[in-house]
Amino acid sequence: MIKSVKPIFVVLVFSSLISFSFIEKKDPTEKLVPGDKTPIPVLEFDKQTLDLRADDGKYTLLSFWAGYDALSRMKNAELSHALQNSDRIKMISVSLDRYESVFHAAVEQDQLNSADCFIETEGRTSEIFKKFHLRDGFANYLIDSNGLIVAKNVSADELNSYIN
């Protein structure tokens, strides 16, 4: 009995090793990291270029989210509310929802400043999605007055250090 188990075990181990070699590996290098120049975001929905410029010593927070992604939506609302009384950080919020109605409902429900909220209905196929390498989910970027990324995926608590 033990003699017949040994060859089966060897075959299973060998086949497992072979199957692991065919698993698609993710690119280990992260795109757009602090210190990088921010790409110019252009919304295809209304052919609008977003102005990320901030005055000297101030920052812009560019946040990507969608109504169908509860975590990104919650984080976006949290960041927006944390910056309500800040004059050091201006927030630009970009929704990747396909439907304007979903976007407008989310902005209203989350009590966001609609003047700072934009929509890109092309979603995952849009140029902005590709330029900011959002393939693994949503992100936010803190950008200085020179257009350089200072931090990525900051929380509301982390923003306090930039506000003060």
Secondary structure, DSSP 8 states (H G I E B T S, - for coil): -HHHHHHHHHHHHHHHHHHHTTS-----S-SS-TTSB----EETTTTEE------TT-EEEEEEE-TT-HHHHHHHHHHHHHTTT-SSEEEEEEE--S-HHHHHHHHHHTT--GGGEEE-TTGGGSHHHHHTT-TTS--EEEE-TTSBEEEES--HHHHHHHH-
